[in-house]
Amino acid sequence: MPTTFLRFANLALLVLFPVAWFAPLMRAGLLPLFGLSEISVISGLQSLWGSDVFLALLVTAFALFAPYLKTIGLALVHFHLASTRLMPTLSILGKLAMADVFLIALYIVVVKGVGLATVETAWGLYLFTGCILASIAISFLTSKQTGGFVPEIDASETQR
């Protein structure tokens, strides 16, 4: 896959991630007759800051900082502003961001299982999941193009 495509796909994520944060992940309510409230990553964080600061910090780290820092790191690697030795760290950031998607899915399953509320998935959940998966794919393809996580060492450097 051409490096130019990976560069532009990764740069597109810098725009798509903020859109996904404000997009509705799900619609929830006690009874469908009373209407459903749309919940996004940002609105969920706003609610969490008032009730559970520690959980709000975790969700902020996993949903906002981890994927965005990974995307910025990949851009730096793509434009040769950072070493490919950064790739293992970027891989870990991608896994942390994916954990957030699983957490949201778990909440939906639990709430639907209890039966006290109505929960519907919304387009933002698919966008957010797609952004995370695209980021993981771009990272994988970048590491394949750069020859893995460890940059090649020039023979002249080993003799010094």
Buried (B, 14 or more C-beta within 10 A) or exposed (E): EEEEEBBEBBBBBEEBBBEBBEBBBBBBBEEEEEEBEBBBBBBBBEEBBEEEEEEBEBBBBBBBEBBBBBBBBBBBBBEEEBEBEBBEEBBEBBEBBBBBBEBBBEBBEEBEEEEEEBBBBBEBBEBBBBBBBBBBBBBEBBBEBBEEBEEEEEEEEEEE
